[in-house]
Amino acid sequence: MADTTFPGSAPEQVYLGKFSGKFVVFAVIFTLAALAGVELLTNAFTEHDFDASVTGMLDGNYIRVTSHDNGTTSISYEVTYSFTANGQQYKGKATMGTEPQDPDCTVYYMSNNPVENGLSPKHVDKSLEYFGIGCLVLALIAYIWVQMKQFAAAADRSHVAAALANVYAVGPAATEVRLQFGDAAKENAGIKRGKYSAWWHVHVAFFAQIIALGFLFAILLLHVGGAGMTQRRAYGIAIVVAILFTLWVYFDRWRCIEAVASKSCSGSLNLSTLYVPIVAAVYANYRGLRKLMGK
């Protein structure tokens, strides 16, 4: 395969530099948005303690609800109640497992926001669910942007010409800029590929590697971090490291990885999904090792 060359006196990093800045920005957005999304969704379905309580009053009317699940019948009661906090009256709704007998009840609430209240000392803040989903959508957009810009950058050489024409450039002279490896050098065009596309499997491999590495890094941090390393902190650090490492492994090698993985596709998506992502992940990390040697 012939090298992709550009005449002039500019080091190779001039070409890579234009894209790498944007890549870093969106890689950071992807990392932070994914981390925030996971954290918010986790909190949205995790019970939290209310920090205040007061005696409230159940309304006289309630709804008896009968439900059937796998042959089992259960009865619950939907009630409404009122209480006073910080000099103001608030109302709430709750579900009870037994029929109300006493109009007095204990209402638990957040002292800085009594609108968050309930009849049990713990609550789930599902409003965070929407923020978590929004962050994950932002992470997905950043993920797609990184790939699209990477492919566009492989065909855009205008900044190289501009760099070559810069008379104020500092550094040792070079006779040409050579790109031999990676998507930018169109290395994938010289790789024999299979009949079927493997892009789905490459994406599965990418996210599976983040999850697997995040889990392994978290275990390592919990093992060596001592008492000060909480589980939440360990997983937070681990996810960030796993995302950044995986982005570095796949950067400028997406098309090469897809071309190699396509040779293992059987034509059946269900069957190929069982093993092609493994092939893609193994080859991706093999190319990651080669990156360290400049290949």
N, C-alpha and C positions, 0 to 999 in steps of 0.2 A: 504493500500500500504506500503510495507516494505521500510524502509529508505535505501538509498545508503550510505554505511559506508566505511571508510578506517581506519585500525588500526594504531596507532602511537601517536605521541604527536605534533600536528600542528594545529593551529587555522584554521577555515574554509577559511579565507581570503587568505591562502596560495594557495588554489586551484583557487579561483577567481582571484587572483593577476596576474597570468601569462597571462590570457586573457584580463584582464581589461586594461593593459597598451596598448596593440595593439588596443583594442576597442576604447580607448580615442584618439589614434593617427588617426585612420580612421574616427572616429566620427568628429574630428576637420576638417579633409580633406573634408568629406562630407558636413559639415556646411559651410566652407569657399568657396568650389567650387560651391555649390548651390547658395550661396549669390552672388558670383562673376558672375555666369552665369545669374542670374536674373537681376543684375545691368547692365551688358554689353548688354543684349538683350533689356532692357528698353532704354538704351542710343542709341542703334542701330536704334530704331524706334522713337526717340524723336528729334524734330527739335532743332538745336543749332544755335546760331548767329555766322556769320562770323565776324572777327574783323578788316577787312580792305576792301577797295574798290578802284577801279580805272576805268577809261574809257577804254573800249575795242572796238574791231571792229568785227562786224558780217561778216561771209563769205557770198559771194553772192549766193551760192547754199544752198538750204534747202529742206527738204522733207515734203510734205503735207500728213498728216495721217488722214484717215477717219475711225471712229470706231462707231459701233452700239451696244447699250446696252438697252435692254427692250423697243425696239421701238424708242429710242432716238438716233439721229445721232449727233456726235460731231466731230469737226475738230481741229486738233492741228498741230504744225509745229516743226519739229526737226531741230535744227540749230547747227552750230559750230561757235566758236568765238576764238579770240586770244587777249592776253593782255600782258603787260609787268609789272613785279614786281621784285623788288630787282635786277634790271639790267638784268633780263633774260626774255625771251619770253615763254609764256605758252599758251596752247590751252585747250578748254573745249567743252563739249556738253550740250545741254539743250533742254527742250521742252517749247514752247510758245503757249499761247492760241489764239493769234492774229497773223496775217501775218506780218512779219517784213517789216517795211517801211524805217526806218533810220538805216544806217549801224553802227552808234555809239550806244554803249550800256554800261551800268554800270555793271561791273563784281565784284562780292564779293568773297573774298578769305580769307584763314587763313594766317596771316603774317609770321608765322614760317614754313608754308608748303603750298605754293601757288598752289600745285597740287590739293588741296581741294578747289574747286571754283564753282561758279554757278551764275545765273542771278537773283537770289532772295536773300534777306539778311539772309535767314535761310537755313540750310542744314541738311541732315540726313546722318550719318556716318555708312553705312551698313557694312563696313568692320568689325565692332565690333560684327556683328551677328555671324561670324564664331568662334570668340573667346568665345562668350557667349555659343554657342552650345558645344564647346569643354569643357568648364567648367562644363556644365550640364552632359556631358558624363562621365567626371571624377567623378562627384558626384554620378552618377549611379553605376559606378564601385566600388566606396568606399562603397556604400549602399549594393551591392551584396556581397562584401568581408566581411563586418561586419557580415552578416547573415551566410555565409558559414563557416567562422572561428568560429562563435559561436556554430554551430552544430558540427564542428570537435572537438572543445574544450570539448564538453559534453562527448565525448568518449575517450579523451586523459587524462589519469591520471598519466603519467610518471613523471610529475613535482611534484606530491604529494609525490611519493616515494622518489624522490631526496630531497625534503624538510624534509621528516621524517628522512632521513639519515644524515642530517646536524647537526653535533654535536655542531656547533656554534650558533644554533638557539636561539634567545632571546625571552622570554615570558613565561607565565604560562603553565605548562604542561597540556595536555589534553589526555584522553584515546582514543579518536577517532574523526574523522572528519565526521560530519553528514551533508548530503545534502538532505533536505526534499522537497524543493520547487523549481520550475523552470525547464527549459529544461535540465540543467546540471544534475539534479536529476532524469531525465526521468519522471517527474510528469505527462507529457502528456499521457504516456502509461496507466495511471490509469484513464484517463478521457474518458467517453463514447463519441464516436464521431459519426458523421453522415455518410451517404453513399458517399457523394460527397466532393471533396477537396474544401477548402475555402481559399487557398493561395491568389488567385487573390483579394478576398474581403479584406483580411488582409492588402495587400499592398495598396489597395485603401483607407482603413481606416487610414493607417499610414500617407499617403501624405495629405489626406483630413484634418486630425487633425493638421498637420503643417500649412496648409493654414488658417484654421479657427482660431487657436490660434494666428498665426502671425497677422491676421487682428484684433482680439480682443486686443492683446497686443499693437498694433500700435495705436488703438483708445485711449486706456488708457494712453499711453505715450503722445499723442498729447493733451489729456485733462489735464494732471497734469504736463506736462513738461514745460509749460510756453512758452514765445516768443522764447527762445533759442532752442526749440525742433522743428526742421524742419521736414517736412513730410518724406523726404528721410532718415534722421537719425532715425526717429521713426520706420519706416518700416525695416530699416537695423537691428536695435537692436531687434525688435520684431521677425524677421525671425530667427536670431541666437538663441534667447531664446526658440522659439517654436521648432526648430529642436533639440536642446539639451534636452529639457524636454521630447519630444516625443521619442527620442532615449532611454532615461532613462526608460520611462514607458514600452517600448516594449522589452528592453534588457533582455535576458534569459527567456522570456515569449512567444516568437513567436509561438512555437509549441503548447503551452497550449491554446493560443488565437485562433489558427487555429482549434484546436480540438473542442473547444466550439462553434465556429462560424459554423463549418461544420454541426452541428445539425440543423441549420436553412436554409441550402441550399435546394432549391426546385428541382434542376436538370436542371433548365433553367437559363443560365448565365444572360440573359437580365433581367429576373424577380428578380433573387437573388441579382443582383447588386443594386437594389432599396432599399434593407433593410438589407442585410447581413453585409455590411460594418459598418452600424450603430451598429449592434449587436457586431461586433468585436471591435469597438471603445469603446463602453460602458464597455464591459468586460475587455478590455486592461487597461482602467483607473481604474476600480475596482481593478484589480490586482496591479496597481500602488499604490493605497492606502494601499493595504495589504503589499506591500514591506516596507512601513514605519513601519509596525509592525513585520517585519522580516519574512513574509509569502509570 
